[in-house]
Amino acid sequence: MKHIKFLFLLLLFVSTSWISKAQLTETQGWFFLSHTQTLTKKFDLLADVQTRSANQFDYLTTVLLRGAISYNLNQNQSVALGYAYKGDWEKDDQSIKNYSHENRIYEQYIRQFKIGRVEMMFRARLEQRWVMEEATDFLQRGRLFLSAQIPLIADTAFTKGPYLGVQNELFLNIQHKDKVNNSAFDQNRAFTSLGYRFSKKMDAELGYLFWYQKEMNASYRRNVIQLMLTTHF
């Protein structure tokens, strides 16, 4: 587990090392629904729906739809191939909403493990992105994600009860970074939450996400209130 702990510390270090360079601050609200549907012993269907508000909860700015087929290598490890569609609305100086969208194909690897009663998950994801604004740009991005669910008052098997959620995700530009921000670093999202496990099939979390994003001409600090529901049937 030493390499996992090292990776977690590395993600936190990278996330905090960029904060002082931020220039603009926003406040948003996100809703995130993540579902896993068991198909067979080896195959699962993954589906995510995410909505995001604009600054100061002004209007709906983003809808993200994501789905994948996952293959279970064993009880703790899986690989997946998926597709995502992301739509964005942004107001211009005349308060007119302009629409842009993005298509993605992605591959990912997940490993789940425990440290005592704490449930951990590591995920590595590679994304091929077609971003359509005035023209269509092709990009590739890598994402490294690590999370922990720490039971507070729960039964021994952690099948029900409240928990503390902690996670961090680092985004790296792999190909055509000149189309993004001319940097290998793209963004970082650190999230802490208070959650409740209703059963092994459903978790709910409400928490604070700090989203730091480096763009071409400016960098953003976004304070996000996020409600997340996770189901598995």
N, C-alpha and C positions, 0 to 999 in steps of 0.2 A: 504493500500500500504506500510505500515511501514515494514512488513516482507520482501517485495521484495527489498526495499532500503537496508535493513540490509544484505540480501543475496548478493546484488551487492557489497557492501563494503567488505563483507567477502571474496568474490572471488578475489577482487583486492588486499586485504591484503595477502592472501595466495600466489598469483602470485608474488608479490614483495618480500615476505619474503625468497624466494628460490634463488633469482637472484645472491646474493653474493657467492653462492656455485658453480656457473657454472664454467666449466673448458675449454670447447672447444667452438669456435665460427664458425658458417657457414652462408653463404648467399645463399638464394634460391629464385626461382620464382614459384608461384602457379597459376593455372587457375581453377576456381570453377564455375560449372553450376548447379543451383538448380531449379527444375521445379515441380510445383503442377498442376495436371490435375483434374478438377472437374468431378466426375462421376455422383453423385446424390447430393441431398441436404445434405445427411449424410456422403457420402463416397468420399474420394479423393485418387488419386494415386500420390505418391511422388517418384521422381527420381533425383539422384545426380550423377554428373560426376566430378571427380577431378584429375588433373595431377600435378605432382611436379617435379622440377628439382633437380639435385644433387648440391653439393656445387659449388659456382661460376658459376652456370648455365651450368655445364659441360655436362650433358646428362639427359635424362628422367629417373628418378629413381623410381617413384611411379605412379600407376594408381589405382584409387578407384572408384568402381561402386556400387551404393546403391539404393535400391528401397523399397517401403513400401506401405501398405494399411492403410489409415488413417480414423478414425471414428470421426465425429464431435459431441461432447457432447452437444455443443451449439454454438453460434456465435463466442465465444472467446476461447473455450477450445476444445482440441482434444487429442485422443490417437492413437497410431500407432504400427503396428507390421511389421518388415522389415528384409531384408537380405542385406548383403554387401560383396563384394569381393575386396580384396586389393592385388595387385601384386607389388613386389619390386625388383629392379635390383641394385646390388651394386658391384663396382669394387674391386678386391683384389689387392695384391701387384704387380701382373703381369698385371694389367689392364684388367683382364678377368672379365666379368660381371657374377655374380652369381644371380640366381633367387630364391626367396622365396615368399610364398603367405599366405593369411589369409582369412578364411571364418568367417562371423559373422551372428548371429541372434540378433536382438535388439528390445527392447520395449521402447516407449517414450511417454511422456506427454508434451503438449504444452499449454501455456496460453498466449494470446495476450491481451494487454490493452493499454490505453493511459494515459499520464500525460500531460494535456493541448493538444498541437498539436503533442507532441513527441510520436511516436509509439514504444512500448516496446514489447519484447517477452522473456518469460522465458521457458526454455526447460530442462527437466530431462530425461536422457536416460540411460538404462541398457543394456550392451552388453555381449553376450556370444561369446567368441572368440576361434577359432581353428587356432593356429599359426603353420605353417608347415615350418620348416627349416631342420635340420637333422632328427628330429622326430616331431610328432604333439603334441603340448601342449594345454590344455584347460585352459582358463582364464575367469574371469569375471571382468568387469570394469564399473564404474559409471561415468557419465558426467553431469555437471551442467553448463548451458549456459544462459547468459543474454545479450540482445542487445537493442540498442536504435537507432532510425532513427530520426534525429533532422532536420526539414525543415529549409532551409536558406532563399530562395526566392521562395515561392510556393503559390498556391491559398489556400483559407481557408480550403478546404477539403483535401489538400495535394494529389491531383491527378496527379500533374506534377511539376517538378522543382528540383533544386539541394538540397542536404541535407548532413549532417555530420553523418557518421555511427560510432558507438562505440560498441564494444562487448568484452566479456571475457568468456572463457570456461575453467573449471577446470576438470581434469581427475583424478579419484581415483581408485586404485586397490582394488577390493573387495574379490576376491578369487585367490589363488595361486600367491600371490605377489612375492614369492620366485623364480618364473619363469621369473620375469620382473626385479625388482630392490631391492627387499626386503623392500619396502616402500609402505605405503598406498598412498602416493603422487606419481602420475605417470608423469603428465605434466600439463602445463598451456599455453593457447594461448590468447593473448590480441591483438585486432585488432582495428585500427582506419582508417577511409577511407573518401574520398570525393565521393559522389554518385550523380546520376541523375535519377529521376523517369520520364520515358517517358510516362507512364500511370499507372493505377492501376494494369496492367498486366505485366509490365516489369520495373525492376530496374537494374542499372549497377553501380558497385563500383570499385574504384582503391585505394589501400591503403597499409599500412605497418602493418605486423603482427609480433609480438615478441613471439617466441615459445621457451619456456623453458622446457626441457625434462630431467628427471633423469633416468639414466640407471645404470646397475650393477656396472660397473667399471669407469664410467665417466658421466658427465652431460653436456648438450649441450645448448648453446644459439644460436638460429637461427633467423636471420633477413630475413624476407620474404616479397617480393613484390607480392601482390595478386590482380588479376583481378577476380571479381565475377559478374556473371549474374544471376538474379533471375526472373523467369517467372511464371505466374499463368493464366491458361486458363480454 
